[in-house]
Every structure is written in C-alpha cells, then in structure tokens.
C-alpha cells in the first residue's frame, strides 16, 4: 500500500462519495456517476485515481467494467492508524 497515494485519493470529496456508493456493492462507472452531475470522463478520472491507490478494483464483463471496494487497503490503513495510537492491530513486527 502506498500511504501517500491512499491519502491523496481519500482527500477528494468526489472520490469519497464514489467509495461510499461502492459500499452497497459492485457498480459500473455509469451507475457511480448517476446524479453526481459529472461527465463520464470526470468519473473515469476519479476511478483511475482510486484504482491507482488500490482502493477499488475493476473487472470487465462484456461491454461494462464493474468496480468494487478493495477492503484490504482500508484494513491496512486502519491497522497502521491503530498502531500509531497504541491500539491493537493484527500487524506483526
């Protein structure tokens, strides 16, 4: 996990909204962009940033690309944050 890329990706409110929408399950870029007032190119840009940070993964099925959360990166980030606060983490030294 690249912490810098992860934090940069999470810093954008549009990307956080996309991540929140993906909590409900797998979605296409079109479904993710519905009601957000964004162009397809803008949604694609945000998804590329999220993919680069490892926060989402994608899978092509026919004409569509389906996106889903990559929860392992969130688990790694949470573990790291907990280690800073003295909280418990599954990480081994």
Buried (B, 14 or more C-beta within 10 A) or exposed (E): BEEEBBEBBBEEEBBBBBBEBBEEEBBBBEBBBEEBEBEEEEBBBBBEBBBBBBBBBBEEEEEBBBBEBBEEBBBBBBBBEBEEEEEEBEEEE
